[in-house]
Amino acid sequence: MEQMTYQNNETKKEVTTTPPPAKPSFREAFLFWLKLGFISFGGPAGQIGIMHEFVVDQKKWVSDAKFLHALNYCMLLPGPEAQQLATYIGWLLHGVRGGLVAGVFFVLPSVFILLGLSLVYVTYGSIPWVSALFYGLKPAVVAIVILALLKIGKKSLHSWLHYVVALASFIAIYFAGIPFPYIILSAMLLGYVAQKLLPAFFENNNGTSSKSEREQEYYINSQSATAETKFNGVQIVRRTGIAVVLWVLPFLIFYTASSGFGFWKELSLFFTKAALVTFGGAYAVLPYVAQVAVEKLHWLTQLEMIDGLALGETTPGPLIMVLAFVGFMAGYHEYGGSLLMGALGLFTTTYYTFLPCFLFILVGGPLIERTQGDARVKSVLGVVTAAVVGVVLNLTVYFGRAVVFPEGAGSVDPFSLVWIILSFIAMYRFKVGMITWIIVSALAGLGHYLAGIYLL
């Protein structure tokens, strides 16, 4: 009897841990998601870092293992991974309303900030000194895209197969003009076939970390199971139906209330398609948007596209908000310089860009929970990410050519070429912050303009 008591006591000692925190109130979580929408600068890495610091380290709402599991799969989904991660965590904490609040407020502040910047851009952008500011921003944006290419390539190209896929992707989109969605679908098919025929080729260390020894100290941990995370076929069908209704509803409004239904239909379908193939983040989908919106539909020019990327880099929230600027310019030009129609184009683009993101999490979340640890899915999508590297290389060449050779191959812009090199060195070698360098670049463009006036 004494021995049993001793064992029980020992058992109690072994399992005694810090009690898990209570479930956070909806109000507390709401205030955090609202704050995050205003401070989420620094791209996905900075945004994810802010979330991890608060929900894992400070509040212990979600364990590190659960956070990383959610992040891994959000990175594999099309769409902005940081916004989807916020939606995922909000969904884990408070169900559908939590996911909606987290996802919406991650985006909402940047929507209105970008709207204000877009209005200023089209209203005052033709003023010489304002144009000079954007003249300095354009080469800095090219350097930022080059840095993104290096970062994505370093994370994605792990073998000769990945390099071959990246090169083939670049050739397909740059020389053959094959649309981005076809490249992504082909990469998926290739990854699936290669994984089946050469499974040993994909066997590697997937970076799965050992489970935390203190999982029970967190409200949501890797062993947590709630009604939301359990697979429910009826619930999935119902939520998918709601998403379809929400997708169709604006079409009905435009059809009955607008004289230009054809334009709004084209805008909505285009950005829905863009949202569904945005593997690898905003830099991956921008070549597709430029390929169609600039070259085919003529909603905006190459240089306006680069200006939009510069504006997107200066706002909080996901960089994919650049698409909202494209929607603004599309509505603005389509309706003869109407600011109101430009704003409507921005809101419509935002709606259709992010609606699939909520569908993937709120409908696919339980499925994602069931696929935890499935290396096959990661292997196949690893090939897709390699294809994205080639697509981003195309974006680099596309933007670089427009900035360095603004009037064709025979005319080089010396300032832009030099500033691309200086920007790359400053941000890569000396780690100057992106926002800081954007400000410096704008001032450099203004200085170049003023020097031209006084020297002449």
N, C-alpha and C positions, 0 to 999 in steps of 0.2 A: 504493500500500500504506500509505503514511504517512497519506494522507487517510482511508482506511478505519479505521485505528487511531484516528485523532483522533475520527471520528464515533462509533466504538464507545465510546471513553472519555467523549465528551460524553453519549452515551446512558446510560451507567452513572451519570454525575453526575445526570442528570435524574431517573432512577428510584430513585436511592438515597434511602431513607427509613428512619425508625426501624423496626426489625424488629417485626412484630406479636407481641404477648404469646403465651405458650404457652396452650394450652387450660386453663382453670381446673379444678382438681381438683373432684370431686363434693363432697368434704368441705368445701372452702372455700365453694362455692356454697351448700351446705346450711346452713352456719353463718350466712351472710348472710340467707337466706330466713327462718330461725328468728328472727334478730334483728329483721328487718323486721316480723314479725307483732306484736312487742311495742312498736314505736316508730312505727307507721304512724298517727299522729294527723294531724289537719288536713284530713281529707277527701281526695278524689281528687287535688287539686292538690298537697297536701303529700306524699302517698304517692308520686305519680309523680316529684316533685322529689327525694325521697330515693333512689329507684331510679336516676334519671338521674345524680345526683351520684356514686353508687357504681359502677354498671356501665359508665357512659360516661366520666366525667371521671377517676375515680380508677383503676379497674382496667383500663379499655379492653377490656372483654370484648365490648362491642357498640358499633358506630359510631353517631354521632348520627343519620345518615340512616336507618339500620336501626331505631333506637329510635323515631324519629318515624313511620316507616312502620308499625311494629307498633302504636304508640299510635293513629294515625289510624283503623285498622280495628277496634281494640278499642273505640274510642269509638262506632263504628257498630253494633257488635254489641249485642244485648240482654244485660243483666247488668252488674255493676260493672266499669268499665273498668280500674281500677287492679289488681284481682285478676286479671283476664284478661291484663293486660300482664305481670304477674309470671309467670303461667303460660306465656305466649308466650315470654318471654325464657328461662325455665328450660328450655322445650322446645327452643329454638334451641341452647342450650349443651349439654344432656345428654339430649336426646330425651324420651321419654315419662316416664321416672322423674324427670328434671329438672323437667318441667312439673308433674307431680303434687306433688312436694315443694314447689316454689315456690307453687303455688296453695293447697295444703292448709295450709301454715304461715302463709300470709298471713291465713288465716281462723281457724285453730285457737285462738290465744290469746284472740281476742275472743269466741269461742264460750263458753269457760269463764269469762271475766270477766263476760260478759252473763248467764250462768247464775247466777253468784253474786249479781249485782245483782238478778236476777229473784226469786231465793229471798228476799233481804232485803226486796224490794218487797212481796211478797204476805204475808210473815210480820210485818213491822213497819210496813207502809204505812198501816195504820189508826190508828197512834199519832199523836196530834195534832201533835207537833212534826215528825214525819217527813212527814205530810201537808202541813205548812206549807212544808217544803223544796220539795216538788213543786208547791205552789201558786205559788211564785216561779219555778219552771222553766217552767211552761206558757206564760206570755206571752213569755219569752225564746225559746222554740222557735218561736212564731209569727213573731217577728222574724227568726229564722234562715231560716225558709221564705221569707219575703219577700225576703231577700237572695239566696237561691238562685234565686228567680224572676227577679230583676233580672240575675243573672249568666248564667243560661241564655238569657234573652231577648236580652241584648246579643250573645251568641255566635251566636244562631240566627236572628234576625229581620233578614234582609238586604234584603228587598224587600217591595212591597205584597202579593205572593202569600203570603209567609210570615206577614205580619200577619193577613191574611184567614183563613188556615188556623188560626192560633192562636186567633182570636176564635171561629171556627166550632167548634173543638175544645172551648173553654170552654162555649159554649152547649149543645153536644151532651151533655157529661157533667154539667153543673150543672143545666140546666133540663129536658133531655129524659131524663136518667138513662141514656144509652147507655153500655154497658160499655166500659172502657178498651181491651180487645183489638180491638173493632170499630172504634174510632177510629183505632188504629194501622194496622190493615189498610186502612182507607179512605184514610188519608194515604199509604200506600205506593202504592195504586192511582192516586191523584191525581198523585203525583209521577212515576210511570211514564208516565202519559198526557201530563202536561204536558211531560215531557222529550222525548217523541216528537213532540208537536205544536209545541212552542216550544223547540227546542234552543238557539237563540240566547239565550233568556232566562236560561239557566243558565250561559252562558259567562262566566266570571269568573276572577279570579286565585285559584286553589285554594290558594295559599300554599305551593306546592311550592318548596322551597329548593334551591339548587344543591348538587350533590354535593360532599361534603367533599373537599378536595385531599389529605387525609391518611387516606383510607379504609383504606389498607393497614396503618395503625398499630394497627388493631383486630382482635381475633380473629375476630369476626363483623362483616362489613361488607355494603354493598349489593350486592357482587359475589359474596358467599359462596353456595355451593350445597352442601348436605349431603344425605345419603340421606333425612333426615327432611323436608326442604323440597321434595323432588321429588314430583310427583304419582304416586300409586300406588293404582289403583282397588281392588285386592284388599285392601290395607292399610286403606283407608277403610271398606270394607264390613265387615272384621273388627272394627275398632274401634267402628264403629256398632253392630254386634251385641253387643259386650261392654257398651256403654253401655245398650242395651235390657235386657240381662240384669240389670245393676246397678239399673236403674229398677224392674224387676218384682220383684226379690228381696224387698224389704221388704214388698210386698203379700202374698207367700206367707207370710212370717213372721207378719204381723199376722193373716192369715186362720186360721192354724193355732194361734197362741198367744194371741190376744186375743179377748175376748168382744164387744168394741166395734168390729168390723171396719168397719162403716159409717162411723164417725167417722174412723178412720185413712185409709180410702180417700178420703173427702172432703177431708181435710187434705192428703194427698199430691197428689191431682189439682189442688187449688186452687193450691198453691205451685209445682207444675210449670208450670202455666199462667202464673202470675205471673212466673216466671223467664224464660219464653219471650217475654214482651212488655215486659220492663223496658228499653225504649229510653229513654235520657236519664237513667239513674241512679235511685237510690232515690226521690227526690222525685217522679218521674214515676209510679212504680208504687204509691206509698202511697195516692193517692186510690182506686185500684182495690181495694186491700186493705181500706181503710176502708169502701168502698161495699159490699163483700161480707161481710168478716169482722165488721164492726160492725153494719151495717144489716140484713143478710140472715141471717147465720148466728149472730149474737149471741155470738160467742166472747169479746168484750171490749167495753167501753164507749168512747165518744169520748174521754173524759178519760184512760182507761187507755192508749189509743192514743197520745195526746200524751205521756204519761209514758214510754211505750216509746221514742218518738223522742228524748226527753231522755236516756234511758239509752244509746241507741245513739250519740248525739253524744259521750258521755263515754268511750267505749271505743275502743281502736285497731281498725284494720281497716275494711272497707267499711261504709257507713251502711245498706246493704241488710240488715245484721244485725238491724235493727229487726223484720224479718219473723220472726226467730227468737223474739223476745219475744212476738209475736202467737201463734206456735205454742205457746209456753210457757203463755200465758194460756188458750188454747183447751183444751189438755190438763188444765190446772189446774181450770178451771170444769167441763169435761165429766165429770170424775171426782170431783166433790164436794170440791174443795180438796186434791187429792193432789199433793204436791210431786214425787213420783216420776213421775207421769203428766205433770206439767208439764215436767219435765226431758226426758222421752221426746218430748213434743211439740216441744220446742226442737231436739233433735237431729234429729228427723225433718224438721222444716222446713228446717234448715240443709242437710241432705243433698239434699233435692229442689230447694232454691234454687240450689245451686252445682253439682250434677251437670251441668246443661246447659252451664255455663260451661266445664267441662273438655271436653265434647263439641265445643263450637264451636272450641276451640283445637287439641286433639289430633287431631281429625278434619278440621276445616276449615282448619287452618294451611297445608297445602300449597295449598289453593285460594286462600287469602288472598295467598300469595306470588305466585300467578299473576295476581292482579288488581291488582298494584301499578301505580298511575298511572291507573286507570280512573275518570275523572271522572264517568261516568254513574251509577255506584253512589253516589258521594258526593252527587250532585245529588238523586237520588230520596230518599235518607235524610235530606237536608237538610230536605225537606218534612215528614218524620216528626218531626224534631227541633222544627220549628215547632209541630206539633200538641202536642208534649210541653209547650211553654210554656203553652198553654191548659189543659192538665191540671194543671200545677203551680199555675196561678192558681186553679183549683178547689180544690186542696189548701189554699191560703192562706185562701180564704174559708171553707172547711169548718172548719179549725182555729180561725181567728179568731172565727168565730161561736160555737163551743163555749166558747171562753175568755172572750170579752168579754160574751156573753149566755148565761151558764150555765143560766139558768132560763127562757129564752125571750126574744123580742124586746123585751119590756117591761121587762126588768131588766138594767141595765148594771153590770158589775163595775168600779168606778173604778180600783182598784189595777192590775188586769190591763191596762186600756186605757192608763194612763199608763206602765206598765212596758214594754209593747210599743213605745211611742214612744221611751222612753229606751234600750231595748235596740237598736233600729234605729240611733239616732243614735250610740250608743257603738261599735257594730261597723262601721257604714258610714262615719261621718264621722271618728271618732277611731281607727279600726282596732284596737279592743280585741280580743284573741284570743278565739275562741269558747269554748274551755275555761275561760279566765279569767272570761269573762262568765257562763258557766253557774254557776260557783261563786258569783260575786257575786249572781246571781239567786236561787239557793237560800238564801243568807244573808238576802237581802232578804225572801223569803217567810217565813223564820223570824222576822225582825225585825217584820214586819207582824203575825204571830201573837202575839208577846210584847207588842207595843204594845197590841193589842186586849185582852189579859188585864189589863195593869196600868192601862190607861185606864178600863176598866170597873170 
